[in-house]
Amino acid sequence: MEVKGKIKLIGETKTYGSNGFRKREVVITTDEQYPQFITIEFVQDKTELLDNFKVGDEVEISINLRGREWITPEGETKYFNSIQGWRITKINTEAPQDIPPPVDDGFEPADNFMDDNEDNPENDLPF
């Protein structure tokens, strides 16, 4: 599943617990009639994927929806959802600036060239 939007915030990488679990969050704003602010978490080695992005970049993020069950010390069952990113790519929203204008080389298009010679039997090649 993919989510597209503009980066609003990129959080710092945080480390949790004695095993060194790492997590980093990014918030994107969707481009809809009613824009949404979506928090997406990147974990472990995926936290480094955000290093090459900045606030304002238009991106597409591949995500997985995650759900967990937790039983409180009082015995109550609670459920939690998270959105976990695993790939992020920049969306090119600008038109390329380096395209040169067409060059006028003085040649006619091939279809005009053939039309002029079509009725002339002297230009009929044997092969």
Secondary structure, 3 states (H helix, E strand, C coil): CEEEEEEEEECCCEEECCCCEEEEEEEEECCCCCCCEEEEEEEHHHHHHHHHCCCCCEEEEEEEEEEEEEECCCCCEEEEEEEEEEEEEECCCCCCCCCCCCCCCCCCCHHHHHHHHCCCHHHCCCC
